[in-house]
Amino acid sequence: MKFMDKLAYKKQLNIFAKISFFEGVSFVVLLLIAMPLKYLMNMPLAVKYIGWVHGALFVAYAFQLLYVGSTFKWKFSKILLYGFCSLIPFAPFWVEKQLKKQIQAA
């Protein structure tokens, strides 16, 4: 890989790692804080606003995954695994960790 290609690769992986982290945080906040507030304290606005943020981050995660996966020719199984991880609480943190390892290796 050329020097500029490595820089672009690292930059895109870093962006994806940050999106993954914040998507994971929003998912956990939605499940552990906003949902209990809605159903136990009758505060539905918590889910409305946190859900909106989580939805936007989920879409950003999906687009960045598809962009990085197609641009850098990742295996379909890796793209599928990282996509599936966006649906499981705490799994985006594992994805972030894997991306950080890939950044260090590049």
C-alpha positions as semicolon CSV with decimal commas, in nm:
position;residue;x (nm);y (nm);z (nm)
1;M;0,000;0,000;0,000
2;K;0,132;0,343;-0,089
3;F;0,199;0,603;0,178
4;M;-0,103;0,816;0,081
5;D;-0,320;0,506;0,066
6;K;-0,211;0,415;0,419
7;L;-0,296;0,765;0,542
8;A;-0,640;0,749;0,380
9;Y;-0,695;0,400;0,520
10;K;-0,599;0,507;0,871
11;K;-0,813;0,821;0,847
12;Q;-1,124;0,630;0,736
13;L;-1,071;0,360;0,998
14;N;-1,032;0,628;1,264
15;I;-1,357;0,793;1,156
16;F;-1,530;0,455;1,159
17;A;-1,388;0,377;1,506
18;K;-1,524;0,705;1,644
19;I;-1,865;0,648;1,487
20;S;-1,867;0,294;1,627
21;F;-1,786;0,419;1,976
22;F;-2,056;0,686;1,978
23;E;-2,310;0,450;1,820
24;G;-2,236;0,203;2,100
25;V;-2,273;0,471;2,366
26;S;-2,603;0,591;2,222
27;F;-2,734;0,232;2,206
28;V;-2,644;0,165;2,570
29;V;-2,791;0,498;2,684
30;L;-3,107;0,424;2,489
31;L;-3,147;0,079;2,644
32;L;-3,028;0,144;2,999
33;I;-3,143;0,502;3,061
34;A;-3,400;0,624;2,811
35;M;-3,614;0,310;2,795
36;P;-3,644;0,278;3,176
37;L;-3,728;0,650;3,196
38;K;-4,003;0,600;2,941
39;Y;-4,160;0,292;3,095
40;L;-4,091;0,340;3,466
41;M;-4,105;0,717;3,502
42;N;-4,347;0,798;3,217
43;M;-4,091;1,020;3,040
44;P;-4,123;0,930;2,669
45;L;-3,919;1,229;2,549
46;A;-3,600;1,057;2,664
47;V;-3,654;0,781;2,407
48;K;-3,759;1,030;2,143
49;Y;-3,439;1,236;2,160
50;I;-3,188;0,963;2,243
51;G;-3,355;0,741;1,983
52;W;-3,315;1,011;1,721
53;V;-2,945;1,050;1,802
54;H;-2,896;0,674;1,803
55;G;-3,076;0,643;1,470
56;A;-2,855;0,906;1,309
57;L;-2,542;0,738;1,445
58;F;-2,666;0,397;1,328
59;V;-2,710;0,531;0,975
60;A;-2,364;0,693;0,987
61;Y;-2,220;0,360;1,109
62;A;-2,386;0,170;0,824
63;F;-2,272;0,416;0,558
64;Q;-1,916;0,428;0,691
65;L;-1,904;0,048;0,710
66;L;-2,016;0,016;0,349
67;Y;-1,779;0,290;0,236
68;V;-1,472;0,150;0,413
69;G;-1,560;-0,208;0,324
70;S;-1,602;-0,138;-0,045
71;T;-1,318;0,115;-0,078
72;F;-1,059;-0,105;0,091
73;K;-1,204;-0,433;-0,039
74;W;-1,282;-0,603;0,289
75;K;-1,414;-0,957;0,284
76;F;-1,793;-0,978;0,275
77;S;-1,786;-1,182;0,598
78;K;-1,607;-0,897;0,780
79;I;-1,859;-0,641;0,654
80;L;-2,144;-0,870;0,757
81;L;-1,992;-0,928;1,103
82;Y;-1,938;-0,557;1,167
83;G;-2,290;-0,487;1,041
84;F;-2,436;-0,749;1,273
85;C;-2,239;-0,598;1,563
86;S;-2,433;-0,273;1,523
87;L;-2,746;-0,461;1,633
88;I;-2,604;-0,602;1,959
89;P;-2,556;-0,387;2,270
90;F;-2,187;-0,335;2,355
91;A;-2,070;-0,501;2,029
92;P;-1,984;-0,165;1,864
93;F;-1,718;-0,126;2,134
94;W;-1,561;-0,454;2,016
95;V;-1,570;-0,321;1,657
96;E;-1,396;-0,003;1,772
97;K;-1,126;-0,213;1,940
98;Q;-1,074;-0,416;1,621
99;L;-1,050;-0,099;1,415
100;K;-0,791;0,048;1,652
101;K;-0,584;-0,270;1,609
102;Q;-0,608;-0,233;1,230
103;I;-0,499;0,132;1,254
104;Q;-0,195;0,031;1,460
105;A;-0,106;-0,248;1,215
106;A;-0,130;-0,022;0,906
